[in-house]
Amino acid sequence: MRDTKLVTEYTNEELISNEKKAKAITIMLMVAILLLFISTMFLTFKKGFSALSVVPIALLPILIININNWNKLKKEKANRNL
């Protein structure tokens, strides 16, 4: 049994709403990862390597998944001419 709907099963309103949410969340995640990367680089140069230095790299797969989901929503929105 599937708990989530396929993108093609969304109503027009759900599709538009989910696309806006995905866009906002993905952009916020991009900014957060960028800030983490910059601060990690600064701290690495200042104090040396630590285990927290890999956190921005570890979050990249989540960002990639979000970008792919956002692109699927945009493609479906374009297919429906919304």
VEXVEX-406304 format. One line per 2 residues: number of its first residue (from 0); their letters; for each residue y, z, x of N, C-alpha, C, O, CB. Coordinates in Angstrom, 1 decimal. Glycine has a CB too. Layout:
# VEXVEX-406304
NUM) A) Y:Z:X:Y:Z:X:Y:Z:X:Y:Z:X:Y:Z:X  ... $
***
This chain:
# VEXVEX-406304
0) MR) -1.2:0.0:0.8:0.0:0.0:0.0:1.2:0.0:0.9:1.3:0.8:1.8:0.0:1.2:-1.0  2.2:-0.8:0.6:3.4:-1.0:1.3:4.5:-0.2:0.7:4.7:-0.3:-0.5:3.8:-2.5:1.5 $
2) DT) 5.2:0.6:1.5:6.3:1.4:1.0:7.6:0.7:1.0:8.5:0.9:0.2:6.4:2.7:1.8  7.8:-0.3:1.9:9.1:-1.0:2.0:8.9:-2.4:1.5:7.9:-3.0:1.5:9.5:-1.0:3.5 $
4) KL) 10.1:-2.9:1.0:10.1:-4.3:0.5:10.3:-5.3:1.7:10.8:-4.9:2.7:11.2:-4.4:-0.5  9.8:-6.5:1.4:10.1:-7.6:2.3:11.5:-8.0:2.1:12.1:-7.7:1.0:9.1:-8.8:2.1 $
6) VT) 12.1:-8.6:3.1:13.5:-9.0:2.9:13.7:-10.0:1.8:14.7:-10.0:1.1:14.0:-9.7:4.2  12.7:-10.8:1.5:12.8:-11.8:0.4:12.7:-11.2:-0.9:13.0:-11.8:-1.9:11.7:-12.8:0.6 $
8) EY) 12.2:-9.9:-1.0:12.1:-9.2:-2.3:13.3:-8.5:-2.7:13.4:-7.9:-3.8:10.9:-8.3:-2.2  14.3:-8.4:-1.8:15.6:-7.7:-2.2:16.4:-8.4:-3.2:16.4:-9.7:-3.3:16.4:-7.5:-0.9 $
10) TN) 17.0:-7.7:-4.1:18.0:-8.3:-5.0:19.2:-8.7:-4.1:19.3:-8.3:-3.0:18.4:-7.4:-6.2  20.1:-9.5:-4.7:21.3:-9.9:-4.0:22.1:-8.7:-3.6:22.6:-8.7:-2.5:22.1:-10.9:-4.8 $
12) EE) 22.3:-7.8:-4.5:23.1:-6.6:-4.2:22.5:-5.8:-3.1:23.2:-5.3:-2.2:23.3:-5.7:-5.4  21.1:-5.6:-3.1:20.4:-4.8:-2.1:20.6:-5.5:-0.7:20.7:-4.9:0.3:19.0:-4.6:-2.5 $
14) LI) 20.4:-6.9:-0.8:20.5:-7.6:0.5:21.9:-7.5:1.1:22.0:-7.3:2.3:20.2:-9.1:0.2  22.9:-7.6:0.3:24.3:-7.5:0.9:24.5:-6.1:1.4:25.1:-5.9:2.5:25.3:-7.8:-0.2 $
16) SN) 24.1:-5.1:0.6:24.3:-3.7:1.0:23.5:-3.4:2.3:24.1:-2.8:3.2:23.8:-2.8:-0.1  22.3:-3.8:2.4:21.5:-3.5:3.6:22.0:-4.3:4.8:21.9:-3.8:5.9:20.0:-3.9:3.3 $
18) EK) 22.5:-5.5:4.6:23.1:-6.2:5.7:24.3:-5.5:6.3:24.5:-5.5:7.5:23.4:-7.7:5.3  25.1:-5.0:5.4:26.3:-4.3:5.8:25.9:-3.0:6.6:26.5:-2.7:7.6:27.2:-3.9:4.7 $
20) KA) 24.9:-2.3:6.1:24.5:-1.1:6.7:23.9:-1.4:8.1:24.1:-0.7:9.1:23.4:-0.3:5.8  23.0:-2.4:8.1:22.4:-2.8:9.4:23.4:-3.2:10.4:23.3:-2.9:11.6:21.4:-4.0:9.2 $
22) KA) 24.5:-3.9:10.0:25.5:-4.3:10.9:26.2:-3.1:11.5:26.4:-3.0:12.7:26.5:-5.3:10.2  26.6:-2.2:10.6:27.3:-1.0:11.1:26.5:-0.1:12.0:27.0:0.3:13.0:27.8:-0.2:9.8 $
24) IT) 25.3:0.1:11.6:24.4:0.9:12.4:24.1:0.3:13.8:24.1:1.0:14.8:23.1:1.2:11.7  23.9:-1.0:13.8:23.6:-1.7:15.1:24.8:-1.7:16.0:24.7:-1.5:17.2:23.2:-3.2:14.8 $
26) IM) 26.0:-1.9:15.4:27.2:-1.9:16.3:27.4:-0.4:16.8:27.8:-0.3:18.0:28.4:-2.3:15.5  27.2:0.6:16.0:27.4:1.9:16.5:26.4:2.3:17.6:26.7:2.9:18.5:27.2:2.9:15.3 $
28) LM) 25.1:1.8:17.4:24.1:2.0:18.4:24.5:1.3:19.7:24.3:1.8:20.8:22.8:1.6:17.9  25.0:0.1:19.6:25.4:-0.6:20.8:26.5:0.1:21.6:26.5:0.3:22.8:26.0:-2.0:20.4 $
30) VA) 27.5:0.6:20.8:28.6:1.4:21.4:28.1:2.7:22.1:28.4:3.0:23.2:29.7:1.7:20.4  27.2:3.3:21.4:26.6:4.6:21.9:25.8:4.3:23.2:25.9:5.1:24.1:25.7:5.3:20.9 $
32) IL) 25.0:3.3:23.2:24.2:3.0:24.4:25.1:2.6:25.5:24.9:3.0:26.7:23.2:1.9:24.1  26.2:1.8:25.2:27.1:1.4:26.3:27.8:2.7:26.9:27.9:2.8:28.1:28.2:0.5:25.7 $
34) LL) 28.2:3.6:26.0:28.9:4.8:26.5:27.9:5.7:27.3:28.2:6.2:28.4:29.4:5.6:25.4  26.7:5.7:26.8:25.6:6.5:27.6:25.4:5.8:28.9:25.2:6.5:30.0:24.3:6.5:26.8 $
36) FI) 25.3:4.5:29.0:25.1:3.8:30.2:26.2:4.1:31.2:26.0:4.3:32.4:24.9:2.3:30.0  27.4:4.0:30.7:28.6:4.2:31.6:28.6:5.6:32.1:28.8:5.8:33.3:29.9:3.9:30.9 $
38) ST) 28.4:6.6:31.2:28.4:8.0:31.7:27.3:8.3:32.6:27.4:9.1:33.5:28.4:8.9:30.5  26.1:7.7:32.3:25.0:7.9:33.2:25.2:7.3:34.6:24.9:7.9:35.6:23.7:7.3:32.6 $
40) MF) 25.8:6.1:34.6:26.1:5.5:36.0:27.1:6.4:36.7:27.0:6.6:37.9:26.7:4.1:35.8  28.1:6.9:36.0:29.1:7.8:36.7:28.4:9.0:37.2:28.7:9.4:38.4:30.2:8.2:35.7 $
42) LT) 27.6:9.7:36.4:26.9:10.9:36.8:25.9:10.6:37.9:25.7:11.5:38.8:26.2:11.6:35.7  25.3:9.5:37.9:24.3:9.1:38.9:25.0:9.0:40.3:24.5:9.5:41.3:23.6:7.8:38.6 $
44) FK) 26.2:8.3:40.3:26.9:8.2:41.5:27.5:9.5:42.0:27.6:9.7:43.2:28.0:7.2:41.3  27.9:10.3:41.1:28.5:11.6:41.4:27.5:12.7:41.9:27.7:13.4:42.9:29.3:12.1:40.3 $
46) KG) 26.4:12.8:41.1:25.4:13.9:41.3:24.0:13.4:41.7:23.2:14.2:42.1:25.3:14.8:40.1  23.8:12.1:41.6:22.5:11.6:42.0:21.6:11.4:40.7:22.0:11.7:39.6:21.7:12.6:42.9 $
48) FS) 20.5:10.8:41.0:19.6:10.5:39.9:19.0:11.7:39.2:18.7:12.7:39.8:18.4:9.6:40.4  18.9:11.6:37.8:18.3:12.7:37.1:17.4:12.0:36.0:17.4:10.8:35.8:19.3:13.6:36.4 $
50) AL) 16.6:12.8:35.3:15.7:12.3:34.3:16.5:11.7:33.1:16.0:10.8:32.5:14.8:13.4:33.8  17.7:12.2:32.9:18.5:11.7:31.8:19.1:10.3:32.1:19.6:9.7:31.2:19.6:12.7:31.5 $
52) SV) 18.9:9.8:33.3:19.4:8.5:33.6:18.7:7.4:32.9:19.2:6.3:32.8:19.4:8.3:35.1  17.5:7.6:32.4:16.7:6.6:31.8:16.9:6.5:30.3:16.4:5.7:29.6:15.3:6.8:32.1 $
54) VP) 17.7:7.5:29.7:17.9:7.5:28.3:18.5:6.2:27.7:18.0:5.7:26.7:18.8:8.7:27.9  19.5:5.6:28.3:20.1:4.4:27.7:19.0:3.3:27.8:19.0:2.4:26.8:21.3:4.0:28.5 $
56) IA) 18.2:3.2:28.8:17.2:2.2:28.9:16.1:2.4:27.9:15.6:1.5:27.3:16.6:2.1:30.3  15.8:3.7:27.6:14.8:4.0:26.7:15.2:3.7:25.2:14.4:3.5:24.4:14.4:5.5:26.8 $
58) LL) 16.5:3.6:25.0:17.0:3.3:23.6:17.1:1.8:23.4:17.4:1.4:22.2:18.4:4.0:23.4  17.0:1.0:24.4:17.1:-0.4:24.2:16.1:-1.0:23.2:16.5:-1.9:22.4:17.0:-1.1:25.5 $
60) PI) 14.9:-0.6:23.2:14.0:-1.2:22.2:14.4:-0.9:20.8:14.2:-1.8:19.9:12.6:-0.6:22.4  15.0:0.2:20.5:15.5:0.5:19.2:16.6:-0.4:18.8:16.7:-0.9:17.7:16.0:2.0:19.1 $
62) LI) 17.5:-0.7:19.8:18.6:-1.6:19.6:18.1:-3.0:19.3:18.6:-3.7:18.4:19.5:-1.7:20.8  17.1:-3.5:20.0:16.5:-4.8:19.8:15.9:-4.9:18.5:16.0:-5.9:17.8:15.4:-5.1:20.9 $
64) IN) 15.2:-3.9:18.0:14.6:-3.9:16.7:15.7:-4.0:15.6:15.6:-4.8:14.6:13.7:-2.7:16.4  16.8:-3.2:15.8:17.9:-3.3:14.8:18.5:-4.6:14.8:18.9:-5.1:13.7:18.9:-2.2:15.2 $
66) IN) 18.7:-5.3:16.0:19.3:-6.6:16.0:18.4:-7.6:15.3:18.9:-8.4:14.6:19.6:-7.0:17.5  17.1:-7.5:15.5:16.2:-8.4:14.8:16.2:-8.2:13.3:16.2:-9.2:12.6:14.8:-8.2:15.3 $
68) NW) 16.3:-7.0:12.9:16.3:-6.7:11.4:17.6:-7.3:10.8:17.7:-7.8:9.8:16.2:-5.2:11.1  18.7:-7.1:11.6:20.0:-7.5:11.1:20.0:-9.1:11.0:20.6:-9.6:10.0:21.2:-7.1:12.1 $
70) NK) 19.4:-9.7:12.0:19.3:-11.2:12.0:18.5:-11.7:10.8:18.8:-12.7:10.2:18.8:-11.7:13.3  17.4:-11.0:10.5:16.6:-11.4:9.3:17.4:-11.3:8.0:17.3:-12.1:7.2:15.3:-10.5:9.2 $
72) LK) 18.2:-10.2:7.9:19.0:-10.0:6.7:20.1:-11.1:6.6:20.3:-11.6:5.6:19.6:-8.6:6.7  20.7:-11.4:7.8:21.7:-12.5:7.8:21.1:-13.8:7.4:21.7:-14.6:6.7:22.4:-12.6:9.2 $
74) KE) 19.9:-14.1:7.9:19.2:-15.4:7.6:18.9:-15.5:6.1:19.1:-16.5:5.5:18.0:-15.5:8.5  18.4:-14.4:5.6:18.1:-14.4:4.1:19.3:-14.5:3.3:19.3:-15.2:2.3:17.3:-13.1:3.7 $
76) KA) 20.4:-13.9:3.7:21.7:-14.0:3.0:22.2:-15.4:3.1:22.7:-15.9:2.1:22.7:-13.0:3.6  22.0:-16.1:4.2:22.4:-17.5:4.3:21.6:-18.4:3.5:22.0:-19.4:2.9:22.4:-17.9:5.8 $
78) NR) 20.3:-18.1:3.4:19.3:-18.9:2.6:19.7:-18.8:1.1:19.5:-19.8:0.4:17.9:-18.4:2.8  20.2:-17.7:0.7:20.6:-17.5:-0.7:22.0:-17.9:-1.0:22.5:-17.9:-2.1:20.4:-16.1:-1.1 $
80) NL) 22.7:-18.4:0.0:24.1:-18.8:-0.1:25.0:-17.7:-0.6:25.9:-17.9:-1.5:24.2:-20.0:-1.0  24.8:-16.5:-0.1:25.7:-15.3:-0.5:26.8:-15.2:0.5:27.6:-14.2:0.3:24.8:-14.1:-0.5 $
***
